[in-house]
Each structure stands twice: as structure tokens, then as C-alpha cells.
């Protein structure tokens, strides 16, 4: 008893009751009251008062309560501080997860706590906002109604299975503020005042970039990258899923672009690609929205025309041909071989349908071959004639002279035709030589000269591309010398095709007698003398002899 | 003596007795702490009364306790202190997360003025 008394009446003990300054201050008034009470008890002034033992007991309990309060508050504050730290750490995790987390209950209003990503996705603070307003799509009323039905239904449903089945009806990806947002819907139990209440949690992920990549992959899977038309894979799928009788009769156009190989060989693949794009544009212009235009591969295209009979299909082909004719010549006139077939029942053999269209297309290509060849040659000539001195007049003059020589040499009709064409196409390879080199008034540098010499080879490839092998050989050799000192192969004598030897003489004469950027023209006699001088070395002596006589007799 | 076995809820801890050990584990923020802990205290009183030579171990593994629960815990510890004064062999094992400084300080606070064995175990 004495011990507990001395403990009770220790003032130092009271001062040390609160370890921390803040708690010492917190109970300052109470401590003063206790101090006063203890002083009263120890003063002896009330020693005879019958209430003193009760007063002492009261002081003892008051001290105990004070100590208890001090401890409980101290513990509570620490607990709260710890909680705050956990809360802060959790919030950091959620805010930096790159996902939007939000919850709402039966009133469909967003709860106070949501992650930072929600603010970015909705571009607003969403506390207390209605979830239906947040997810509302301005252009999709069906979706808006679905959200309203589902979210209201979830909170009215009797059991969890029904609630989950409601949520499963919702779209997993929607658009919010022009961004694509993937949404996971979860049922959660929210703790409120000792009881648990149903709530819905939405986990939102901004998948705009992923969506764009998927769209691109999807697009590339079913489209031709160059022309933007559908590709073969799309057609395969389209035909596989085609069962609607309303699509019948189903017409098919198979198309083959003329001159692509030549364009690629002569003008390069960039120009060839341009040609493909041009024809794709023609197809799209001539077809309806409901038609399916696809690049089948290489230079082949197909067009599927639903609910189109044979006559209408032929009419589309006619429009395509007309549009091609009207199109800009870039670099060659647009031209396609077309073949059609019409399917009247899905029971008919689709392979046969394709074969029929393909067969007609090849037939068309064969019929039009000569026309196509002419079109291509015309395009090549035009390309050449951009060079001042290689103009049409130069070609006409040469043609006139070689035609006469051909007569005198008594050439075969085929050789005469080739020689005549040679007049127009012998320098066709110059079409790819830069104009600044072709029209340079000064001597060419070694490098420029090497480039210039390539025109024989380019011309050779061009003639091969239009299926003119004999002409190609002549073009390749028309700068060879009779003594083998020419280019590009150093052929000599009769190794050089006859029409090339003829062309070498006539071309040289025309070049000397007409102005060139790098050389002034000379008179006819002077030019003939030069030919004679080079006869046997550069030129075939027999041709020179014949040509000199022909020019002189014409002059007489 | 019949043991005690209370399952945990979101707001109340699991309380179980096995062997000679009473374990209180979880969070404690009941709406009414006094009424929640009243049957526990009644059981503890009876158990301590019946405790003879044996040793009674009380394990506390509390993540969060609210203020009124803190008061109850202090009353609990007072009970043990009082039993110890009467010669009963009691001890507390107070489990704490070493990374949570606040909980460690709380444990120290509870341990203060206790005269029987009070072991703070960091796990």
C-alpha cells in the first residue's frame, strides 16, 4: 500500500506520463488538475475529512485514466500514420499502374477513390459522376442502352451468377474521347459500416496504340499495300462466306495490266508501281461501292460484282477500257486485258467460273497484243523525243534513208520492217540518260561517257521487253565498229547485224549534217567524205559505198 | 475447459485457442469493440482462473486496430498483468512486421509497464 501510495503521489511520474511533448501538451490541463488534487491530499489540510479516502481513490483512477488515454492516443496515432502510409503506397501503385480503376454502387455514381488514369481517360474529375454519363457514346445509342440495362440489372439481380451474366453482355472495348479503351468489369463487395454491399469495378486500359496497330495488321492482311485494293486473302474469305442468294447473278472480271514488265524494265519499278496504282484507281472509279476490287497478284486483278448479270458486267468492262483510254499517258497508255464470267447459282463450280474469266482474259490479251505493242513503242518514242536532236524529224529523216537503202539491198519484208523500226528506236535507250548529259555542249567526262554508252544495253532490254529480239540485237550493236573497236561488245564485221551496220552509217550522216549541241553541222559532201574516210574501220565499206552513191544520185 | 474459436471478418480478428496458446490475428475495428471483446475477456478470465502450474501464451498478430480496440488490448494486458501478479505464468508474443515502424512503436507502447514476459517478434 505504501509503495502504491508513493507511486501515486510521485509528481515526477506525472510529468513523465506522456513521453512525447505533443501528448504532454495534450493533457496539460488534466495534469494540473491531478497535481492540485495530489497536493491537497498530501498537504494534511483535509486529513480529518471523511471524504479523503474517496478523493484519493478518485485521484488514483484519474491518474490511471490519464495514462491510459495517453497510451491509447499515442497508439492510435501511430496506427493511423501506418495506415496512411499503406494508403499512400497503394494509391501510388494504382496511379502508376497505367490503368484506370473505378468503382460504383447501386446509385451508379463513381466512388470517391479512383486512379489517376481515370482522370486522363475521361479528361475530368469523375467523383460522384454517373457511370452511364461517363461511358455515353454520342453516336451509339444501342451501346448506351445496353450499359444502362446491364448496370441497373446487376444491382437488381438476385444472385451472383445472374450479375456476372449481365456484365458479360458488355463490350470489352469502347471509344471514350476518341480513344480506344479496353474495359474489364468486376463484381466486388464493398465494406460499408459493418456490412458488405455489391459494387462494380471497372478496370480501364487505354489501348488506342494497340488498336491502331491491330487495325493496321488487319488492313494489311486483307489489302494490297501498294494499291490499297483488297488482296487475294480477302477474296478467298469473301467467296468462302458468300451464300446470300441476293448477290446472284455474281459476275467476275479478271484483268491483266498490259506493259507492267516493260515499264518495270524500262522505266524502273517506281514507275511500274505508279502504273499499278493508276489502273487500281481506274477500277475503283468504274465500280460500285458494293463491288469488290482486288489485286490478285503481280499485274492481275479481279473484280467481283454482286447482283450483276453478264450484260452489266460487259458494260463495266467497256467503261474500264474507255477510262483507260482517257487516262493520262504516264508513262505508257493504260491498257488492260479483261475477261468475264457470271455465276447464276452457288451450286455452280466456282473454279470453272474463274477459269472461264481467265481464259477470256488471255484471249483478249492475245487479240490486243499487237495494239499493245504499238502503244508501248509509241510511249517509248515519246520518251526519246524529249531530247532536242533525237526528235521525230531526225527519226523520219533516217527512216526515209534506210527505207531506200533497204530497197537497194533487196532486204526481206521482215528485215525492211525491222530496219524501219530501227530508225525510230535505235536510240531508245537514251530515254534513261539524263538530259544534261545528252544535251551537253562540251565533251563528256569519262564517267558521263560510260553512262552514255549504256544506252545500247538499255535499248536492247527495252526491245526484248516488247518481244522484238532481232531489233534488240541491232539496237545493242549499232555503235559497234566494223573493225571491232566500237562498243559495247567489240563485235566486228558481219558479227554486227546488217541493220545495225546500215543504221550506223545513216545515223552518222544525219548527225553530221544536222546541228547537235556539241557539234555544228557540216555539208553533205563533207559528211560523205568523212564516211568514206572511216569506211572499213568504223563503217561497213559496202554500206558506205552504197549510201554515198544513193545520196549523190538523190542530189543529182 | 471449452476453447474459443472466432473466425475473422473484415473488421474483426480471428481468435483461436490451441494447446496453451490463444492467438489473436488480423485486423480489429469492430463497430463496438467492448461488445466484441466481452466474450473473449470472459473466456480469458475463466481460463486464467483455472490455470495452475502451466504456462499460458497469448499471441497477438494484429495488422490494424482502431482506438477502441487499443483500449481493449490494454485492458487485456492489464488482465494478464494482474494474473501474473497472482502468480500465474503468462507471456505475450507480439508479432510485428519489421518494415512497419509504426506497428513496432505500438508494440513497444503496449509492452511498457508490463512485468511479465512480453516478446516482440519481427516476422
Boltz contact constraints between the chains, C-beta under 6 A:
constraints:
  - contact:
      token1: [A, 71]
      token2: [B, 109]
      max_distance: 6.0
  - contact:
      token1: [A, 72]
      token2: [B, 70]
      max_distance: 6.0
  - contact:
      token1: [A, 72]
      token2: [B, 71]
      max_distance: 6.0
  - contact:
      token1: [A, 74]
      token2: [B, 109]
      max_distance: 6.0
  - contact:
      token1: [A, 75]
      token2: [B, 70]
      max_distance: 6.0
  - contact:
      token1: [A, 75]
      token2: [B, 106]
      max_distance: 6.0
  - contact:
      token1: [A, 75]
      token2: [B, 109]
      max_distance: 6.0
  - contact:
      token1: [A, 76]
      token2: [B, 67]
      max_distance: 6.0
  - contact:
      token1: [A, 76]
      token2: [B, 70]
      max_distance: 6.0
  - contact:
      token1: [A, 78]
      token2: [B, 102]
      max_distance: 6.0
  - contact:
      token1: [A, 78]
      token2: [B, 105]
      max_distance: 6.0
  - contact:
      token1: [A, 78]
      token2: [B, 106]
      max_distance: 6.0
  - contact:
      token1: [A, 81]
      token2: [B, 102]
      max_distance: 6.0
  - contact:
      token1: [A, 82]
      token2: [B, 100]
      max_distance: 6.0
  - contact:
      token1: [A, 82]
      token2: [B, 102]
      max_distance: 6.0
  - contact:
      token1: [A, 82]
      token2: [B, 103]
      max_distance: 6.0
  - contact:
      token1: [A, 191]
      token2: [B, 10]
      max_distance: 6.0
  - contact:
      token1: [A, 194]
      token2: [B, 31]
      max_distance: 6.0
